[in-house]
Amino acid sequence: MQGFRSPGALQRFVSIFSALRNLFVPPRSKRSALATHIHRLQAMAEWKAVAMVS
């Protein structure tokens, strides 16, 4: 639990972190650098829309 005060705090962090990681990290496959870049741009656009950040 390195650095977490309780199992509940660890669980909350992991549940949020895994959802964000799935959004930003493209699936492991043979993708071109351009496809990976486009995936990350789309992920950032989705994140900004959800977080209401300009």
N, CA, C and O atoms as a printed pandas DataFrame, in Angstrom:
     atom_number atom_name residue_name chain_id  residue_number  x_coord  y_coord  z_coord
0              1         N          MET        A               1    0.828   -1.195    0.000
1              2        CA          MET        A               1    0.000    0.000    0.000
2              3         C          MET        A               1    0.871    1.257    0.000
3              4         O          MET        A               1    0.373    2.340    0.309
4              5         N          GLN        A               2    2.084    1.149   -0.319
5              6        CA          GLN        A               2    3.079    2.213   -0.347
6              7         C          GLN        A               2    2.499    3.628   -0.427
7              8         O          GLN        A               2    2.129    4.089   -1.507
8              9         N          GLY        A               3    2.421    4.294    0.684
9             10        CA          GLY        A               3    2.002    5.687    0.710
10            11         C          GLY        A               3    0.509    5.918    0.904
11            12         O          GLY        A               3    0.090    7.064    1.067
12            13         N          PHE        A               4   -0.297    4.881    0.891
13            14        CA          PHE        A               4   -1.727    5.046    1.084
14            15         C          PHE        A               4   -2.068    4.709    2.528
15            16         O          PHE        A               4   -1.545    3.751    3.097
16            17         N          ARG        A               5   -2.943    5.502    3.105
17            18        CA          ARG        A               5   -3.263    5.325    4.523
18            19         C          ARG        A               5   -4.243    4.193    4.785
19            20         O          ARG        A               5   -4.265    3.623    5.876
20            21         N          SER        A               6   -5.046    3.871    3.793
21            22        CA          SER        A               6   -6.029    2.809    4.002
22            23         C          SER        A               6   -6.265    2.065    2.691
23            24         O          SER        A               6   -5.978    2.593    1.617
24            25         N          PRO        A               7   -6.779    0.857    2.774
25            26        CA          PRO        A               7   -7.106    0.124    1.546
26            27         C          PRO        A               7   -8.167    0.850    0.706
27            28         O          PRO        A               7   -8.165    0.754   -0.521
28            29         N          GLY        A               8   -9.069    1.573    1.374
29            30        CA          GLY        A               8  -10.106    2.316    0.648
30            31         C          GLY        A               8   -9.518    3.435   -0.192
31            32         O          GLY        A               8   -9.961    3.666   -1.316
32            33         N          ALA        A               9   -8.520    4.132    0.344
33            34        CA          ALA        A               9   -7.865    5.211   -0.404
34            35         C          ALA        A               9   -7.135    4.639   -1.611
35            36         O          ALA        A               9   -7.167    5.218   -2.697
36            37         N          LEU        A              10   -6.489    3.520   -1.419
37            38        CA          LEU        A              10   -5.798    2.849   -2.527
38            39         C          LEU        A              10   -6.800    2.434   -3.598
39            40         O          LEU        A              10   -6.546    2.624   -4.787
40            41         N          GLN        A              11   -7.919    1.877   -3.197
41            42        CA          GLN        A              11   -8.929    1.433   -4.155
42            43         C          GLN        A              11   -9.497    2.599   -4.950
43            44         O          GLN        A              11   -9.691    2.483   -6.160
44            45         N          ARG        A              12   -9.766    3.726   -4.285
45            46        CA          ARG        A              12  -10.274    4.903   -5.000
46            47         C          ARG        A              12   -9.269    5.388   -6.036
47            48         O          ARG        A              12   -9.639    5.705   -7.166
48            49         N          PHE        A              13   -7.999    5.445   -5.652
49            50        CA          PHE        A              13   -6.962    5.891   -6.576
50            51         C          PHE        A              13   -6.862    4.954   -7.774
51            52         O          PHE        A              13   -6.812    5.409   -8.917
52            53         N          VAL        A              14   -6.832    3.661   -7.523
53            54        CA          VAL        A              14   -6.661    2.685   -8.597
54            55         C          VAL        A              14   -7.839    2.721   -9.562
55            56         O          VAL        A              14   -7.644    2.608  -10.772
56            57         N          SER        A              15   -9.055    2.877   -9.053
57            58        CA          SER        A              15  -10.214    2.891   -9.934
58            59         C          SER        A              15  -10.199    4.107  -10.857
59            60         O          SER        A              15  -10.558    3.997  -12.030
60            61         N          ILE        A              16   -9.792    5.250  -10.346
61            62        CA          ILE        A              16   -9.714    6.452  -11.180
62            63         C          ILE        A              16   -8.521    6.371  -12.126
63            64         O          ILE        A              16   -8.640    6.696  -13.308
64            65         N          PHE        A              17   -7.376    5.939  -11.610
65            66        CA          PHE        A              17   -6.166    5.871  -12.413
66            67         C          PHE        A              17   -6.332    4.915  -13.590
67            68         O          PHE        A              17   -5.906    5.227  -14.702
68            69         N          SER        A              18   -6.940    3.766  -13.361
69            70        CA          SER        A              18   -7.083    2.791  -14.442
70            71         C          SER        A              18   -8.006    3.312  -15.539
71            72         O          SER        A              18   -7.763    3.066  -16.720
72            73         N          ALA        A              19   -9.058    4.025  -15.159
73            74        CA          ALA        A              19   -9.957    4.590  -16.169
74            75         C          ALA        A              19   -9.232    5.638  -17.011
75            76         O          ALA        A              19   -9.389    5.670  -18.231
76            77         N          LEU        A              20   -8.445    6.486  -16.369
77            78        CA          LEU        A              20   -7.705    7.501  -17.126
78            79         C          LEU        A              20   -6.624    6.865  -17.992
79            80         O          LEU        A              20   -6.403    7.287  -19.127
80            81         N          ARG        A              21   -5.964    5.871  -17.465
81            82        CA          ARG        A              21   -4.916    5.211  -18.246
82            83         C          ARG        A              21   -5.514    4.575  -19.493
83            84         O          ARG        A              21   -4.924    4.655  -20.570
84            85         N          ASN        A              22   -6.671    3.948  -19.360
85            86        CA          ASN        A              22   -7.319    3.326  -20.515
86            87         C          ASN        A              22   -7.683    4.363  -21.568
87            88         O          ASN        A              22   -7.698    4.054  -22.759
88            89         N          LEU        A              23   -7.972    5.575  -21.152
89            90        CA          LEU        A              23   -8.304    6.630  -22.100
90            91         C          LEU        A              23   -7.072    7.100  -22.861
91            92         O          LEU        A              23   -7.121    7.257  -24.080
92            93         N          PHE        A              24   -5.968    7.325  -22.153
93            94        CA          PHE        A              24   -4.807    7.958  -22.770
94            95         C          PHE        A              24   -3.811    6.997  -23.410
95            96         O          PHE        A              24   -3.122    7.387  -24.352
96            97         N          VAL        A              25   -3.709    5.781  -22.945
97            98        CA          VAL        A              25   -2.725    4.851  -23.491
98            99         C          VAL        A              25   -3.393    4.021  -24.578
99           100         O          VAL        A              25   -4.365    3.315  -24.310
100          101         N          PRO        A              26   -2.877    4.101  -25.805
101          102        CA          PRO        A              26   -3.496    3.329  -26.887
102          103         C          PRO        A              26   -3.275    1.834  -26.691
103          104         O          PRO        A              26   -2.319    1.427  -26.031
104          105         N          PRO        A              27   -4.149    1.023  -27.259
105          106        CA          PRO        A              27   -3.988   -0.426  -27.146
106          107         C          PRO        A              27   -2.647   -0.865  -27.743
107          108         O          PRO        A              27   -2.150   -0.258  -28.691
108          109         N          ARG        A              28   -2.078   -1.913  -27.183
109          110        CA          ARG        A              28   -0.808   -2.417  -27.705
110          111         C          ARG        A              28   -1.051   -3.147  -29.024
111          112         O          ARG        A              28   -1.647   -4.224  -29.065
112          113         N          SER        A              29   -0.584   -2.545  -30.066
113          114        CA          SER        A              29   -0.649   -3.161  -31.381
114          115         C          SER        A              29    0.369   -2.438  -32.245
115          116         O          SER        A              29    0.975   -1.449  -31.832
116          117         N          LYS        A              30    0.534   -2.937  -33.411
117          118        CA          LYS        A              30    1.490   -2.291  -34.308
118          119         C          LYS        A              30    0.817   -1.091  -34.952
119          120         O          LYS        A              30    0.217   -1.190  -36.023
120          121         N          ARG        A              31    0.930    0.039  -34.276
121          122        CA          ARG        A              31    0.364    1.288  -34.775
122          123         C          ARG        A              31    1.490    2.193  -35.206
123          124         O          ARG        A              31    2.603    2.133  -34.684
124          125         N          SER        A              32    1.180    3.024  -36.160
125          126        CA          SER        A              32    2.178    4.003  -36.581
126          127         C          SER        A              32    2.251    5.111  -35.536
127          128         O          SER        A              32    1.355    5.258  -34.705
128          129         N          ALA        A              33    3.310    5.870  -35.591
129          130        CA          ALA        A              33    3.463    7.000  -34.674
130          131         C          ALA        A              33    2.332    7.996  -34.891
131          132         O          ALA        A              33    1.846    8.596  -33.932
132          133         N          LEU        A              34    1.912    8.179  -36.131
133          134        CA          LEU        A              34    0.826    9.111  -36.432
134          135         C          LEU        A              34   -0.484    8.639  -35.810
135          136         O          LEU        A              34   -1.225    9.446  -35.248
136          137         N          ALA        A              35   -0.777    7.351  -35.902
137          138        CA          ALA        A              35   -2.013    6.825  -35.308
138          139         C          ALA        A              35   -2.004    6.990  -33.786
139          140         O          ALA        A              35   -3.029    7.318  -33.189
140          141         N          THR        A              36   -0.846    6.763  -33.162
141          142        CA          THR        A              36   -0.719    6.943  -31.716
142          143         C          THR        A              36   -0.911    8.408  -31.348
143          144         O          THR        A              36   -1.586    8.722  -30.368
144          145         N          HIS        A              37   -0.325    9.295  -32.125
145          146        CA          HIS        A              37   -0.458   10.731  -31.875
146          147         C          HIS        A              37   -1.920   11.169  -31.986
147          148         O          HIS        A              37   -2.407   11.927  -31.147
148          149         N          ILE        A              38   -2.612   10.700  -33.009
149          150        CA          ILE        A              38   -4.025   11.042  -33.194
150          151         C          ILE        A              38   -4.860   10.496  -32.037
151          152         O          ILE        A              38   -5.767   11.173  -31.552
152          153         N          HIS        A              39   -4.558    9.283  -31.598
153          154        CA          HIS        A              39   -5.278    8.695  -30.456
154          155         C          HIS        A              39   -5.126    9.590  -29.222
155          156         O          HIS        A              39   -6.103    9.867  -28.527
156          157         N          ARG        A              40   -3.911   10.035  -28.958
157          158        CA          ARG        A              40   -3.676   10.876  -27.781
158          159         C          ARG        A              40   -4.341   12.240  -27.914
159          160         O          ARG        A              40   -4.837   12.780  -26.925
160          161         N          LEU        A              41   -4.359   12.804  -29.117
161          162        CA          LEU        A              41   -5.061   14.077  -29.323
162          163         C          LEU        A              41   -6.559   13.919  -29.060
163          164         O          LEU        A              41   -7.175   14.779  -28.430
164          165         N          GLN        A              42   -7.135   12.831  -29.537
165          166        CA          GLN        A              42   -8.560   12.578  -29.301
166          167         C          GLN        A              42   -8.842   12.355  -27.815
167          168         O          GLN        A              42   -9.856   12.819  -27.293
168          169         N          ALA        A              43   -7.949   11.649  -27.146
169          170        CA          ALA        A              43   -8.122   11.419  -25.711
170          171         C          ALA        A              43   -8.066   12.729  -24.949
171          172         O          ALA        A              43   -8.856   12.944  -24.029
172          173         N          MET        A              44   -7.145   13.608  -25.316
173          174        CA          MET        A              44   -7.038   14.897  -24.629
174          175         C          MET        A              44   -8.276   15.746  -24.890
175          176         O          MET        A              44   -8.748   16.440  -23.990
176          177         N          ALA        A              45   -8.806   15.699  -26.107
177          178        CA          ALA        A              45  -10.034   16.441  -26.420
178          179         C          ALA        A              45  -11.199   15.926  -25.583
179          180         O          ALA        A              45  -11.993   16.718  -25.076
180          181         N          GLU        A              46  -11.311   14.598  -25.432
181          182        CA          GLU        A              46  -12.371   14.025  -24.589
182          183         C          GLU        A              46  -12.199   14.456  -23.140
183          184         O          GLU        A              46  -13.169   14.817  -22.473
184          185         N          TRP        A              47  -10.951   14.415  -22.654
185          186        CA          TRP        A              47  -10.677   14.795  -21.275
186          187         C          TRP        A              47  -11.064   16.248  -21.023
187          188         O          TRP        A              47  -11.688   16.564  -20.010
188          189         N          LYS        A              48  -10.693   17.128  -21.946
189          190        CA          LYS        A              48  -11.025   18.549  -21.802
190          191         C          LYS        A              48  -12.536   18.760  -21.809
191          192         O          LYS        A              48  -13.051   19.600  -21.072
192          193         N          ALA        A              49  -13.240   18.004  -22.636
193          194        CA          ALA        A              49  -14.701   18.133  -22.686
194          195         C          ALA        A              49  -15.327   17.695  -21.363
195          196         O          ALA        A              49  -16.243   18.347  -20.861
196          197         N          VAL        A              50  -14.840   16.607  -20.809
197          198        CA          VAL        A              50  -15.388   16.095  -19.540
198          199         C          VAL        A              50  -15.017   17.021  -18.390
199          200         O          VAL        A              50  -15.843   17.291  -17.519
200          201         N          ALA        A              51  -13.773   17.509  -18.382
201          202        CA          ALA        A              51  -13.298   18.361  -17.282
202          203         C          ALA        A              51  -13.713   19.814  -17.463
203          204         O          ALA        A              51  -13.486   20.647  -16.586
204          205         N          MET        A              52  -14.321   20.110  -18.602
205          206        CA          MET        A              52  -14.753   21.482  -18.920
206          207         C          MET        A              52  -13.589   22.464  -18.847
207          208         O          MET        A              52  -13.686   23.523  -18.227
208          209         N          VAL        A              53  -12.502   22.094  -19.486
209          210        CA          VAL        A              53  -11.290   22.922  -19.538
210          211         C          VAL        A              53  -11.123   23.383  -20.969
211          212         O          VAL        A              53  -11.368   22.625  -21.908
212          213         N          SER        A              54  -10.708   24.620  -21.134
213          214        CA          SER        A              54  -10.504   25.110  -22.507
214          215         C          SER        A              54   -9.063   24.990  -22.914
215          216         O          SER        A              54   -8.706   25.353  -24.035
